[in-house]
């Protein structure tokens, strides 16, 4: 098998040409294709198939609460300092777990568990233990299960971190966004440098297997030099993984962003310079560019899995786990089964009402057809491995009985040739290879296989760069 070099080539003109709003392809079809007329019987049927096949499980728990609003945030959150609201939510969350868990064969093992939000450490230690016990009571965890949690460093102490590790969490993630105080003030996320380094020291002392930090470029008052300073301080912290997200300014979708001074946002040219610098700094300091906006150390499981052609992707992002059934618990959570995706109600009152009526709190969903599944495999191979072997697709889905890969994707040929002409891919006789230039525009390459794109408004998506 051809192995791609771990390099990225920066071409500013091509990046400008292809810089358009596109799905992030954490799933295909994207979550925008979920519809409210979805029949819940399809969700139950998909669970039954997973039970029969003993498909491994990936679980997600959504804790939506935050004590204060970060103006850049695009997550589904509830801003409140009234901590008792979490107690009621926790009760319904556990009932949701019990609802769905009752449909799942207890012999299926959990290989991945993630708590996100919001702010999972909004919960008290006793509340964390209550939720943890409910999950352990209902599900069987693999001895090598990845158990991760997102935390807000502003409301964290050493004892809480050690408590999480002792309970069973082995991976942790927290947001830095930017070390610059002016940027922090503009987005209402003030985190002193000393505090962030202290939290990292505690994480290391507690013995977590892996730590990820998040950065965001494109925030107000950022410049090439100020963000270079942020990157270098982040490297000094020595996390195992670094996610560097492009800030999507969409105040018409996220009204909280109207509090950001638009005139202070860096222009597109500056953002490109920041992106190029970020890639150069991180790769020069022994971080591997995994894809999209993720970097990892060479000995990290993500880098190893990609090098072995075994990297995967789901609604939680890049993962080393094979095809599993992802079940999301809590308001707005998404479940991703082999041929069915569903999303819980986004409004808390609707979520509570459904559970009170002993109904699964599903607001919308989609059942995939065979073409969706074929295209999903193609897109995920390109997103994760940066290469695709058509013969493997033909064999997996028996395309050779009717037509070969090129015939099946005959309408995509023109786009693929254009991508090749622009230097984003190479069309070899036996494989498609994403070039070092194309790695930065992998969403554009994936979009060539997206049949829903033509009829979908792109206003709700972030730009590729």
C-alpha positions in Angstrom: 0.0 0.0 0.0 1.3 3.5 -0.9 2.1 5.5 2.2 1.7 9.3 2.0 4.5 11.6 3.2 3.6 13.5 6.4 3.9 16.9 4.7 1.7 19.8 3.8 2.3 22.3 1.0 0.9 25.8 1.4 -0.4 27.4 -1.8 -2.1 30.7 -0.9 -3.7 31.3 -4.3 -5.3 27.8 -4.3 -6.5 28.2 -0.7 -8.2 31.5 -1.7 -9.8 29.9 -4.7 -11.2 27.0 -2.7 -12.1 28.9 0.5 -15.8 28.4 0.6 -18.3 27.1 3.2 -18.4 23.3 3.3 -19.5 20.6 5.7 -16.7 19.3 8.0 -17.7 15.7 7.1 -17.7 14.3 10.6 -20.4 12.2 8.9 -21.9 11.6 5.5 -24.5 12.5 4.8 -23.8 15.6 7.0 -26.1 16.3 9.9 -27.9 18.9 7.8 -29.7 16.0 6.1 -31.4 14.9 9.3 -35.2 15.4 8.9 -38.1 15.7 11.4 -40.2 13.2 9.5 -37.8 10.4 10.5 -39.4 7.2 11.7 -38.1 6.0 15.1 -38.7 2.4 14.1 -35.6 2.7 11.8 -33.5 3.7 14.8 -34.7 0.6 16.8 -34.1 -1.6 13.8 -30.5 -0.3 13.4 -29.9 -1.0 17.1 -31.2 -4.6 16.5 -28.7 -5.1 13.7 -25.9 -3.9 15.8 -27.0 -6.3 18.6 -26.9 -9.2 16.1 -23.5 -8.2 14.8 -22.1 -7.4 18.3 -20.9 -4.0 16.9 -18.8 -2.2 19.5 -20.1 1.0 21.1 -19.0 4.6 21.4 -20.9 6.7 23.9 -21.3 10.5 24.2 -22.9 12.4 27.1 -23.7 16.1 26.5 -23.5 18.4 29.5 -24.8 21.8 28.1 -24.2 24.1 31.0 -21.7 27.0 31.2 -21.3 29.6 33.8 -20.5 32.3 31.3 -20.7 32.7 27.5 -17.7 32.5 25.2 -18.6 34.8 22.3 -16.9 32.6 19.7 -18.8 29.5 20.7 -20.9 27.6 18.2 -21.9 24.7 20.6 -25.3 24.1 22.0 -25.0 25.5 25.5 -27.1 26.8 28.4 -25.6 29.8 30.2 -26.4 29.9 33.9 -24.7 30.1 37.2 -27.7 28.5 38.9 -26.1 25.2 39.6 -29.3 23.3 40.7 -30.5 23.2 37.1 -27.8 20.5 36.6 -29.5 18.2 39.0 -32.8 18.0 37.1 -30.9 17.6 33.8 -28.8 14.8 35.2 -32.0 12.9 36.2 -33.3 13.2 32.6 -29.9 12.3 31.1 -29.8 9.1 33.1 -33.3 8.2 32.1 -32.3 8.8 28.5 -29.4 6.4 29.0 -31.7 3.8 30.5 -34.2 4.2 27.7 -31.7 3.6 24.9 -29.6 1.2 27.0 -32.6 -1.1 27.4 -32.5 -1.6 23.6 -28.8 -2.5 23.4 -27.4 -6.0 24.0 -25.4 -6.0 27.2 -22.7 -8.1 25.6 -21.7 -5.3 23.3 -18.6 -3.6 24.7 -18.0 0.1 25.0 -14.7 1.1 23.4 -15.0 4.8 23.6 -16.8 7.2 26.0 -16.7 11.0 25.8 -18.3 13.8 27.9 -18.6 17.1 26.1 -20.6 20.3 26.3 -21.0 22.9 27.4 -18.8 22.3 30.4 -18.8 18.7 31.9 -16.9 19.9 35.0 -19.9 22.2 35.7 -21.1 19.0 37.5 -20.1 18.5 41.1 -18.0 15.4 42.0 -21.0 13.7 43.4 -23.0 14.4 40.2 -20.1 13.0 38.1 -20.1 9.9 40.2 -23.9 9.5 39.8 -23.6 9.7 36.0 -20.6 7.5 35.9 -22.4 4.8 38.0 -25.5 5.0 35.7 -23.3 4.3 32.6 -21.4 1.5 34.3 -24.6 -0.1 35.5 -26.0 -0.2 32.0 -23.0 -0.8 29.8 -19.9 -3.1 29.7 -16.6 -1.3 29.2 -13.7 -2.7 27.4 -10.5 -2.8 29.5 -8.8 -0.6 27.0 -11.7 1.8 26.6 -10.8 5.4 25.7 -12.6 7.5 28.3 -12.3 11.3 27.7 -13.8 14.5 29.1 -13.7 18.2 28.1 -13.0 20.6 31.0 -13.0 24.3 31.5 -9.7 25.2 33.1 -11.3 28.3 34.7 -13.4 26.2 37.0 -11.0 23.4 37.8 -8.7 22.5 40.6 -6.1 19.8 41.3 -8.4 17.6 43.4 -11.1 17.6 40.7 -8.6 16.4 38.1 -7.3 13.6 40.3 -10.9 12.6 41.1 -11.6 12.3 37.4 -8.5 10.2 36.8 -9.2 7.9 39.8 -12.8 7.5 38.6 -11.6 6.1 35.3 -11.2 9.0 32.8 -7.9 8.5 30.9 -8.0 11.3 28.4 -8.7 15.0 28.8 -9.2 18.1 26.6 -9.4 21.8 27.4 -9.6 25.0 25.4 -6.9 27.6 25.3 -8.1 29.4 22.2 -5.5 32.2 22.5 -3.0 33.3 25.2 -3.3 36.9 24.3 -5.1 38.9 26.9 -6.7 41.4 24.5 -8.1 38.5 22.4 -9.4 36.8 25.6 -11.2 39.9 26.7 -12.8 40.4 23.2 -14.3 36.9 23.3 -15.1 36.8 27.1 -12.7 34.0 27.8 -10.1 35.3 30.2 -7.6 32.6 31.2 -4.3 33.8 32.7 -1.2 32.0 31.2 -0.1 30.9 34.7 -3.4 29.2 35.3 -3.3 27.3 32.0 0.2 26.0 32.6 -0.8 25.1 36.2 -3.8 23.0 34.8 -1.4 21.2 32.4 0.9 20.4 35.3 -2.0 19.0 37.3 -3.1 16.9 34.3 0.4 15.4 33.9 0.7 14.8 37.7 -2.7 13.0 37.6 -1.3 10.6 34.9 -3.9 11.0 32.1 -2.9 9.0 29.0 -3.5 11.8 26.6 -4.2 15.5 26.7 -5.6 17.7 23.9 -5.8 21.4 23.8 -7.9 23.6 21.4 -6.8 26.8 19.7 -8.9 29.1 17.4 -7.5 31.3 14.7 -9.4 34.2 13.2 -10.5 35.7 16.5 -10.6 39.5 17.0 -7.3 41.3 17.5 -5.3 38.3 16.5 -2.2 39.0 14.3 0.4 36.7 12.8 2.9 37.6 15.6 0.4 37.4 18.5 -0.8 34.0 17.4 2.8 32.8 16.8 3.3 33.6 20.5 0.3 31.5 21.3 1.5 28.6 19.2 5.0 28.6 20.8 3.5 28.7 24.3 1.2 25.8 23.4 4.2 23.8 22.2 5.9 24.6 25.5 3.0 23.1 27.3 3.7 19.9 25.3 0.1 18.5 24.8 -0.3 15.2 22.9 -2.8 16.6 20.5 -3.6 20.1 19.3 -6.7 21.2 17.5 -6.5 24.5 15.7 -10.0 25.6 14.6 -10.9 28.2 12.1 -13.3 30.7 13.7 -16.5 30.9 11.8 -18.2 34.3 12.2 -21.9 33.5 11.7 -23.8 36.0 13.9 -27.0 35.3 12.0 -26.8 31.7 13.3 -25.1 32.4 16.7 -26.4 35.7 18.0 -23.8 35.7 20.8 -21.2 36.5 18.2 -22.7 39.9 17.7 -20.8 40.9 20.9 -17.5 40.4 19.0 -16.2 43.7 17.4 -16.4 42.7 13.7 -13.9 45.4 12.7 -11.3 43.7 14.9 -11.5 40.4 13.0 -8.3 39.7 11.1 -8.7 39.9 7.3 -8.6 36.8 5.1 -5.0 37.4 4.1 -3.9 37.6 7.7 -5.8 34.4 8.5 -4.0 32.6 5.7 -0.6 33.8 7.1 -1.6 32.6 10.5 -2.6 29.2 9.2 0.6 28.8 7.3 2.7 29.9 10.3 0.7 27.5 12.6 1.4 24.5 10.3 5.1 25.4 9.9 5.6 25.9 13.7 3.8 22.7 14.7 5.3 20.4 12.1 8.7 21.8 12.8 8.2 20.9 16.5 7.4 17.2 15.9 3.7 17.4 15.5 2.1 15.4 12.7 -0.7 17.1 10.6 -3.5 14.5 11.0 -6.0 16.4 8.8 -8.5 19.2 8.8 -7.3 21.1 11.9 -5.8 18.4 14.1 -2.1 17.7 15.0 -0.7 15.0 17.1 2.7 13.7 18.2 4.2 10.9 16.1 3.7 8.4 18.9 0.1 9.4 19.5 -2.5 6.8 18.5 -4.0 9.1 15.9 -0.7 9.4 14.0 0.0 5.7 14.3 -3.5 4.8 13.1 -3.2 7.1 10.1 0.2 5.8 9.2 -1.3 2.2 9.3 -4.3 3.2 7.2 -6.7 2.6 10.2 -7.8 6.1 11.1 -11.6 6.7 11.4 -13.9 9.6 11.8 -17.3 10.2 13.4 -19.3 13.0 15.0 -16.6 13.2 17.7 -13.9 13.8 15.1 -10.9 11.6 14.3 -10.7 8.4 16.2 -8.7 5.2 16.3 -11.7 3.0 16.9 -13.1 0.8 14.1 -16.6 1.2 12.8 -18.7 1.3 15.9 -22.2 2.5 16.8 -22.1 5.9 18.4 -24.9 6.7 20.9 -25.4 10.3 22.0 -27.2 11.0 25.3 -28.5 14.4 26.4 -30.2 17.3 24.6 -29.0 17.9 21.0 -26.8 14.8 21.1 -26.3 12.8 17.8 -26.3 9.0 17.5 -24.6 7.6 14.5 -25.3 3.9 13.7 -24.2 2.1 10.6 -27.2 3.2 8.4 -29.1 5.6 10.7 -28.3 8.9 12.3 -30.6 10.6 14.8 -30.4 13.8 16.9 -32.1 14.5 20.2 -34.2 17.6 20.8 -32.2 20.8 21.0 -34.8 22.5 23.3 -34.6 21.4 26.9 -38.4 21.4 27.4 -39.0 19.2 24.4 -36.2 16.8 25.5 -37.8 16.6 29.0 -41.3 16.2 27.7 -40.4 13.2 25.4 -38.7 11.4 28.3 -41.6 12.0 30.6 -43.8 10.4 28.0 -41.5 7.4 27.8 -40.6 8.3 24.2 -37.1 8.4 22.8 -36.3 12.2 22.7 -35.4 12.1 19.0 -36.2 15.3 17.1 -34.9 14.2 13.6 -32.9 11.6 11.8 -32.0 10.1 8.5 -31.8 6.5 7.1 -28.9 6.0 4.8 -29.3 4.2 1.5 -26.6 2.1 -0.2 -25.3 5.0 -2.2 -24.9 7.0 1.0 -22.9 4.2 2.5 -20.6 3.8 -0.5 -20.0 7.6 -0.6 -19.4 7.8 3.1 -16.7 5.2 2.8 -15.0 7.0 0.0 -15.2 10.4 1.8 -13.9 9.0 5.1 -11.0 7.2 3.5 -9.9 10.4 1.8 -10.5 12.4 5.0 -8.6 10.0 7.2 -5.9 8.3 5.0 -5.5 11.0 2.3 -5.7 8.2 -0.3 -8.2 5.9 -1.7 -7.9 2.5 -3.5 -11.0 2.1 -5.8 -10.6 -1.7 -6.0 -11.2 -1.9 -2.2 -14.5 0.0 -2.6 -15.5 -2.2 -5.6 -14.8 -5.4 -3.5 -16.4 -4.1 -0.3 -19.7 -3.1 -2.0 -19.6 -5.5 -4.9 -19.6 -2.7 -7.5 -17.9 -4.9 -10.0 -21.1 -6.9 -10.4 -22.7 -3.8 -12.0 -19.9 -1.4 -12.8 -16.5 -0.4 -11.7 -15.5 2.6 -9.5 -15.1 5.0 -12.4 -18.4 4.1 -13.9 -20.2 4.4 -10.5 -18.7 7.9 -10.0 -18.8 8.9 -13.7 -20.6 12.2 -12.9 -17.8 13.1 -10.5 -15.0 12.7 -13.1 -15.0 16.3 -14.2 -14.6 17.6 -10.7 -11.9 15.1 -10.0 -10.0 16.1 -13.1 -10.3 19.8 -12.0 -9.0 18.9 -8.6 -6.1 17.1 -10.3 -5.4 20.0 -12.6 -5.2 22.3 -9.6 -2.8 20.0 -7.9 -5.0 18.8 -5.0 -5.1 15.1 -6.0 -3.3 12.7 -8.3 -5.4 10.2 -10.2 -3.2 7.1 -10.5 -4.4 3.9 -12.3 -4.9 2.1 -9.0 -5.5 4.8 -6.4 -6.4 8.4 -5.7 -3.8 10.3 -3.8 -4.3 13.6 -1.9 -1.3 15.8 -2.5 0.5 17.8 0.1 -1.3 20.9 -1.2 -4.7 19.0 -1.2 -4.4 18.0 2.5 -5.3 21.5 3.5 -8.4 21.4 1.2 -9.5 17.9 2.1 -13.1 19.2 2.6 -13.2 20.4 -0.9 -12.0 17.0 -2.2 -14.6 15.2 -0.1 -17.3 17.5 -1.4 -16.7 16.2 -4.9 -18.5 13.0 -3.8 -21.3 14.8 -1.9 -24.5 14.4 -3.9 -26.5 16.6 -1.4 -24.3 19.6 -1.9 -26.0 21.0 -5.0 -29.4 21.3 -3.2 -28.1 22.5 0.1 -27.5 26.1 1.3 -24.0 26.5 2.5 -24.6 29.5 4.8 -24.5 27.5 8.0 -21.1 25.9 7.3 -17.7 27.2 8.2 -15.3 28.0 5.4 -12.6 25.5 4.4 -9.8 27.8 5.6 
